[in-house]
Amino acid sequence: LWERTKKFSIRKEIGLSGPPFNYIDGNISLIMEAKKNGTDIDFAPSCTEKYGKIYGLFIGAKFYVMVTDLDAIKEVFVKQFNSFVNREDVKFNDTKPMMNGLFNVRGDRWRNARNCVTPAFSTGKMRLMYDTVNFRVMNFLEMMKIRCESGASFNIYDDFQSLTLDTIGVCAFAVDSKCQTDRNDPFYVNVRKMFAEFDVDKSLYMRLGLMLPSLMPVLKYFRPYTSFGQPETILVKNLETVVDQRIKMYKDYKSVDIMQLLLDQSKECTGSDDAANKSRPLLTRDEVVENCYAFLLAGYETTSTALAYSAWLLAKNPDTQDKLQSEVDQHINEFGDKIPYEALMKLPYLDAVFKESLRLYPPVVLFTGRTCVKTTEILGYSIPEGTNVITPVHVVHQDPEVWPEPKKFDPERFLSKNENRHPMAWMPFGHGPRNCVGLRFAEMEYKLALFHLMSKFNLSLPEGDLAALNVEISLILLRPVNGVHVVLSNR
Ligand code: HEM
């Protein structure tokens, strides 16, 4: 009892305020109540309003410092990063196939792995994968033609998910999946099943892992038999087979994909922690497998959600859509259907739509956090070692002091040369050395898909209820509840 009381005294000791808690579940009941009332999305903003831009929250007895103050964010994610190098230790992921991937590795192991993975996502490598991604986008356009011909409203979120699955499938899993045209494709079926079940509400394994982490050494053996673990095991087994094949044929493989770029940095394919790379350890076979798996988790749902939100925002704001289409048309006139990578990335209005959609609807809202590895002072507060700091991105992106009329969809705010915004204010991909490693890949895929969609079609909203966009927070993601419904017409 004394130990538990001590755990709950930390907030006071640091000098922070926060919502009232009980000694059994901390603030979980409050959060569950908000979820039940459908106001969970307002929970973090209302706490910020009441307790300020740095406050404390208890999930069970686990303490979290919630930060939306931009200077504090800079301290944690950039300036004092060495004290905040790790992510929260989520025990139920401290097992295969998660424990060796970038999300979970810690300290120097993370530094080494990140050094090996980062080159796979350079601008040069994006250029090399551009045609592969473009090919999947062309398949997507074929689907859109069919949807358009039917004239009916449809859930474009589903189609974006199939697109991003085919894309990450070919680039990270080396599977030539056909998720866009065949909803029975085994890759599609298993990924969808795994994601549908990967939820604290649905998984007893996850709940036990969160509440009783000391059970994990035994519990982890049950992961392959859980409802999300079964499809996960099938996916990872197939992935392991492909990685092993690719290790064998490494020297003869001539195309470029993310898996090959990781193998370029692996012990198996370069012989050892090779002579040229003595100063930095290379990836093991398991690290290659688990990072490819991490890219599937990270790249499928996020990018498709970003595209779906943008489609909805453009359908709702025809003037913005017109402006984007004018920019697209100029470039179609110049390049035809084959806009080069550099030109695409430089389109100012498309870039502004990308940024503003991600500001208003960031797909990842509660993952941008760090664990303090040594007691550190942040803006006068002494943050003890072991404390988790979380930045609720949706709150940062709606701060009226930084974003005038924060609820308005206004891409122009990213075009003004005079904007003197705090460098931390826009953070859909996190910040600092541990930000999203796949940012360039996501941006390329998003811009290719939206560019080509806008070149051929007009988006509008259906009549009635389907026109609404309802969102919910699911674990760390901001997800559309009932999909995203639009109508397409030919331009
Ligand atoms: C719109 C799409 C995406 C969004 C909004 C997004 C967002 C994020 C965020 C918020 C983080 C945490 C950053 C931090 O803690 O500072 C993250 C990390 C990460 N993302 Fe993404 N992501 C996207 C797409 C992708 C893609 C396409 C990939 C890979 C193909 C990817 C791979 C990763 C990985 C591996 C990490 C962990 C990095 C590390 O710990 O070193 N993401 N992402």
Boltz pocket constraint, residues with backbone or C-beta under 6 A from the ligand:
constraints:
  - pocket:
      binder: B
      contacts: [[A, 102], [A, 103], [A, 104], [A, 114], [A, 294], [A, 295], [A, 296], [A, 298], [A, 299], [A, 300], [A, 302], [A, 303], [A, 306], [A, 362], [A, 363], [A, 364], [A, 367], [A, 368], [A, 369], [A, 427], [A, 428], [A, 429], [A, 430], [A, 431], [A, 432], [A, 433], [A, 434], [A, 435], [A, 436], [A, 437], [A, 438], [A, 439], [A, 441], [A, 442]]
      max_distance: 6.0
